[in-house]
Amino acid sequence: MNIIITGAGKGIGYSLVLKCIASAKEGDNIFAISRNIDQLLLIREHACNFHAIKCDITNSLQLNHAIDTIKKQCNEIDFLINNAGCLINKSFNEIEIEDIDKVFDTNFKAPFLIIKELYGLLSRSKIAHIVNVSSMGGFQGAAKFAGLSVYSSSKAALVCLTECLAEEFKSSTIKVNALCIGAVETEMLSNAFPNYKAPITSEQMAEFIFQFTCNNGRYMNGKVIPVALTTP
Ligand SMILES: NC(=O)c1ccc[n+]([C@@H]2O[C@H](COP(=O)([O-])OP(=O)(O)OC[C@H]3O[C@@H](n4cnc5c(N)ncnc54)[C@H](OP(=O)(O)O)[C@@H]3O)[C@@H](O)[C@H]2O)c1
């Protein structure tokens, strides 16, 4: 198994890294990308090849460097989890153009470019599965919240990208699905909904995302799946 996880430094992404490491075998490659990799560097025990890559995915120079590092280490990628995300909680009239750029660059443009750059490596794997981590906020018809217009719209764009790529990659081995997750107890959630306690921990959601990524590419493509117990 060769797997890439973005936004791996904390929250759900960090829990995903721990799940991957626990299941990985010798020869597997796990690439964990984040701006802050301090916690990742403390992970000492792993049977596989573990690569913590410091990278701001909205910075094209850093992203190119990260992609080069991955390409030097392996010839194919089985799983890509676009988990990194950025949330800005501001009322519509306070939103600046920089806010829109920051959120869309992280939540939409970076996954787009990462998939584009890794298409070659993914297409060499017979089980390639891209999982885009979206949000219930980006799921059509789900409850919406004041202050999250840019965030939710960016996650809806990621959902649409998922559907478009499933169609466009139809003749390849690559499957693309999106998970619209609900509230999970992380730093991001407490910024969006202070004082709200989520019913799901990052470890629990990471377990679900990991199993979904490894097993469900065989059965579905271009699907947008709501994964939520409650709203938010
Ligand atoms: N928690 C929830 O309730 C919830 C609900 C719906 C959807 N989601 C989605 O789930 C995913 C994980 O969220 P989380 O709750 O675990 O959030 P989190 O605790 O804030 O973690 C977000 C991760 O993304 C990374 N990241 C952000 N900007 C980045 C950038 N420019 N370059 C590289 N890495 C970047 C952060 O790491 P660094 O700061 O180290 O870079 C961090 O590891 C996100 O896509 C989020 O939108 C979460």
The ligand as a Tripos MOL2 file, in Angstrom:
@<TRIPOS>MOLECULE
LIG
   48    52     1     0     0
SMALL
NO_CHARGES

@<TRIPOS>ATOM
      1 N1        -14.0530   18.4550   12.3630 N.am      1 LIG1
      2 C1        -15.2320   18.5250   11.7690 C.2       1 LIG1
      3 O1        -16.2680   18.5920   12.4350 O.2       1 LIG1
      4 C2        -15.3100   18.4810   10.2710 C.ar      1 LIG1
      5 C3        -16.5940   18.5060    9.6890 C.ar      1 LIG1
      6 C4        -16.6940   18.4540    8.3120 C.ar      1 LIG1
      7 C5        -15.5570   18.3770    7.5360 C.ar      1 LIG1
      8 N2        -14.3210   18.3720    8.1060 N.ar      1 LIG1
      9 C6        -13.1640   18.3010    7.2110 C.3       1 LIG1
     10 O2        -12.2760   17.2940    7.6850 O.3       1 LIG1
     11 C7        -10.9320   17.6260    7.3090 C.3       1 LIG1
     12 C8        -10.0370   17.5390    8.5350 C.3       1 LIG1
     13 O3        -10.4790   18.5200    9.4580 O.3       1 LIG1
     14 P1        -10.1310   18.5360   11.0250 P.3       1 LIG1
     15 O4        -11.3970   18.7250   11.7350 O.co2     1 LIG1
     16 O5         -9.2130   17.4250   11.3700 O.co2     1 LIG1
     17 O6         -9.3900   19.9610   11.0830 O.3       1 LIG1
     18 P2         -8.0580   20.4650   11.8100 P.3       1 LIG1
     19 O7         -7.9220   19.8130   13.1320 O.co2     1 LIG1
     20 O8         -8.1120   21.9540   11.7310 O.co2     1 LIG1
     21 O9         -6.9520   19.9150   10.8270 O.3       1 LIG1
     22 C9         -6.8400   20.4120    9.5250 C.3       1 LIG1
     23 C10        -5.5650   19.8710    8.9190 C.3       1 LIG1
     24 O10        -5.3610   20.4900    7.6310 O.3       1 LIG1
     25 C11        -4.0250   20.9890    7.5960 C.3       1 LIG1
     26 N3         -3.9180   22.1350    6.7100 N.ar      1 LIG1
     27 C12        -4.6870   23.2500    6.7070 C.ar      1 LIG1
     28 N4         -4.2490   24.1060    5.7700 N.ar      1 LIG1
     29 C13        -3.1830   23.5030    5.1760 C.ar      1 LIG1
     30 C14        -2.2970   23.8980    4.1410 C.ar      1 LIG1
     31 N5         -2.4080   25.0920    3.5170 N.pl3     1 LIG1
     32 N6         -1.3070   23.0490    3.7720 N.ar      1 LIG1
     33 C15        -1.1780   21.8510    4.3970 C.ar      1 LIG1
     34 N7         -1.9850   21.4140    5.3730 N.ar      1 LIG1
     35 C16        -2.9730   22.2460    5.7630 C.ar      1 LIG1
     36 C17        -3.7000   21.3260    9.0540 C.3       1 LIG1
     37 O11        -2.3580   21.1770    9.3680 O.3       1 LIG1
     38 P3         -1.2460   22.2870    9.4550 P.3       1 LIG1
     39 O12        -1.8660   23.4760   10.1120 O.co2     1 LIG1
     40 O13        -0.1310   21.6390   10.1650 O.co2     1 LIG1
     41 O14        -0.8840   22.5080    8.0250 O.co2     1 LIG1
     42 C18        -4.3710   20.1740    9.7860 C.3       1 LIG1
     43 O15        -3.5270   19.0400    9.8260 O.3       1 LIG1
     44 C19       -10.9970   19.0300    6.6950 C.3       1 LIG1
     45 O16       -11.0160   18.9640    5.2880 O.3       1 LIG1
     46 C20       -12.3310   19.5600    7.1920 C.3       1 LIG1
     47 O17       -12.8640   20.5510    6.3530 O.3       1 LIG1
     48 C21       -14.1740   18.4350    9.4590 C.ar      1 LIG1
@<TRIPOS>BOND
     1     1     2 1
     2     2     3 2
     3     2     4 1
     4     4     5 ar
     5     4    48 ar
     6     5     6 ar
     7     6     7 ar
     8     7     8 ar
     9     8     9 1
    10     8    48 ar
    11     9    10 1
    12     9    46 1
    13    10    11 1
    14    11    12 1
    15    11    44 1
    16    12    13 1
    17    13    14 1
    18    14    15 2
    19    14    16 1
    20    14    17 1
    21    17    18 1
    22    18    19 2
    23    18    20 1
    24    18    21 1
    25    21    22 1
    26    22    23 1
    27    23    24 1
    28    23    42 1
    29    24    25 1
    30    25    26 1
    31    25    36 1
    32    26    27 ar
    33    26    35 ar
    34    27    28 ar
    35    28    29 ar
    36    29    30 ar
    37    29    35 ar
    38    30    31 1
    39    30    32 ar
    40    32    33 ar
    41    33    34 ar
    42    34    35 ar
    43    36    37 1
    44    36    42 1
    45    37    38 1
    46    38    39 2
    47    38    40 1
    48    38    41 1
    49    42    43 1
    50    44    45 1
    51    44    46 1
    52    46    47 1
@<TRIPOS>SUBSTRUCTURE
     1 LIG1         1 GROUP 0 **** ****
